[in-house]
Amino acid sequence: MRYHTLCTDLDGTLLALKNRPSDFTAAVFKKYASQIKIILVSARMPSGMRYIQKTLGILDQPIICYNGALVMQGEQLISSYTIPVKLLKEVATICALHQTDMGLYSYDQWRAPRQSERVTKEEFNTQTQVVLEPTQTTLERWEFENRGGHKIMLMGTYASANLVQEILEKEFKNKLDIYRSNDTLIEISPAGVDKLKGIKALLGPKTSLSGVMAFGDNYNDISMLHGVGLGVAMENGRPELKEIADQQAKACAADGVAHFLEQYFNTEI
């Protein structure tokens, strides 16, 4: 079958060099960009994705940010789902009680209360820059601006993350989607929003998902790989993702997506 759209996650999937794709991957994507629509789908903010689009030669394509909460074509807004400030304040209260920092994201704004090893790592990985200010200050301004958050990133210790996740899942079961990205990080999205929903918002009801291939490595890629025509898990991906995937690609560090794409265009998958 021939596919009309390729959707790919970034971190752990496409970016062999941590904050950018390899020269090989960039060359492969440029080679085939005229033959298939290439959409980057990530938990990142827009500015953390556009420089990668430029490297791959696909700046004219849309992006799906914040795990599907924000979809954009250039500066044009296609869809946006946010967490209201009221809920953000409730989460902030819990975090304050358990020494957990909140990273707050809205469009291209990223706010955090202090510099930390985690924040510095995120700045490097995403090639973006945080603005440091107290969480309460951010939330008060967002409330005045009638602005919600597209994503929350909670940063703590292994023990505090376990405790906070348990509390949040109990208190906000049907109000927020809570995802553990690693031992010390919790990512929170608006309820019911995921990467597949972002793809649907972008393609519209008249375009079949059966013509989409998608690549991912983590828990937040499960709905995307399960819902499209061809779901491809990375060799380095989570076991739960590999279980539902249709096929498997080489590891991210081995340019797995690019090699799979070469195989696809030179053989019938």
Disulfide bonds with the S-S distance in Angstrom:
none
